[in-house]
Amino acid sequence: MDHPASRLSFTRARQKFYEALQALIDVSNIDSRLTFAAQPLVQLQPEDLPVEMRGEYEQLRKALTKIPLSGATFYQVRPVPCAVPPS
């Protein structure tokens, strides 16, 4: 049986992924959308996710934070490298 705290944590994770998805469907340029989508994702902690997702999440988190997402008082839109080389 699921522990209530883990269900709450997974609900939080679903909310953060939903926020990221909403940022991606905005009408701004792709770099802005990807930067704003990264914001809720980096707020997650590994324990917010099911065990089988944690390794991939850590790889994603490292990739998203290679360049800081924000300065002291603002979000910093930055080019996001493409994970798949263009063909």
C-alpha positions as CSV (number, residue, x, y, z in Angstrom):
1,M,0.0,0.0,0.0
2,D,1.3,3.5,-0.8
3,H,2.4,5.7,2.0
4,P,0.3,9.0,2.2
5,A,3.5,11.1,2.2
6,S,4.8,9.4,-1.0
7,R,1.4,10.0,-2.7
8,L,1.6,13.7,-1.7
9,S,5.2,13.9,-3.0
10,F,4.2,12.2,-6.3
11,T,1.3,14.7,-6.6
12,R,3.8,17.5,-6.2
13,A,5.9,16.0,-8.9
14,R,3.0,15.7,-11.3
15,Q,2.2,19.4,-10.6
16,K,5.8,20.5,-11.5
17,F,5.7,18.4,-14.7
18,Y,2.4,20.0,-15.6
19,E,3.8,23.5,-15.0
20,A,6.8,22.7,-17.2
21,L,4.4,21.5,-19.9
22,Q,2.4,24.7,-19.7
23,A,5.6,26.7,-20.2
24,L,6.4,24.7,-23.3
25,I,3.2,25.5,-25.0
26,D,3.5,29.3,-24.5
27,V,3.9,31.5,-27.6
28,S,7.3,33.0,-26.7
29,N,10.6,31.9,-28.3
30,I,11.9,28.4,-27.7
31,D,14.8,29.5,-25.5
32,S,12.4,31.3,-23.2
33,R,9.9,28.4,-23.1
34,L,12.6,25.9,-22.3
35,T,14.1,28.1,-19.6
36,F,10.7,28.7,-17.9
37,A,9.9,25.0,-18.3
38,A,13.1,24.1,-16.4
39,Q,12.1,26.3,-13.4
40,P,9.5,23.9,-11.9
41,L,11.5,20.8,-12.8
42,V,14.7,21.8,-10.9
43,Q,12.5,22.4,-7.8
44,L,11.8,18.7,-7.5
45,Q,13.8,16.4,-5.2
46,P,14.6,12.8,-6.1
47,E,12.4,11.6,-3.3
48,D,9.4,13.4,-5.0
49,L,9.6,10.8,-7.8
50,P,9.1,7.1,-8.0
51,V,12.4,5.2,-7.6
52,E,12.5,4.1,-11.2
53,M,12.5,7.7,-12.4
54,R,15.2,9.1,-10.2
55,G,18.3,8.3,-12.3
56,E,16.8,9.9,-15.4
57,Y,15.7,12.9,-13.4
58,E,19.2,13.4,-11.9
59,Q,20.6,13.5,-15.5
60,L,17.9,15.9,-16.6
61,R,18.5,18.2,-13.5
62,K,22.3,18.2,-14.2
63,A,21.7,19.2,-17.8
64,L,19.2,21.9,-16.9
65,T,21.5,23.5,-14.3
66,K,24.8,23.6,-16.2
67,I,24.0,27.2,-16.9
68,P,22.3,29.0,-14.0
69,L,18.5,29.5,-14.6
70,S,18.4,32.8,-12.8
71,G,20.4,35.7,-11.6
72,A,20.0,37.3,-8.2
73,T,16.8,39.1,-9.1
74,F,15.6,37.6,-12.4
75,Y,15.1,34.6,-14.5
76,Q,17.9,34.4,-17.0
77,V,16.8,33.2,-20.4
78,R,19.7,31.3,-21.9
79,P,20.2,29.1,-25.0
80,V,19.3,25.5,-24.1
81,P,21.4,23.0,-25.9
82,C,19.7,20.5,-28.1
83,A,19.8,17.0,-26.7
84,V,19.6,15.5,-30.2
85,P,22.0,16.8,-32.8
86,P,20.1,18.3,-35.8
87,S,20.0,16.1,-38.8
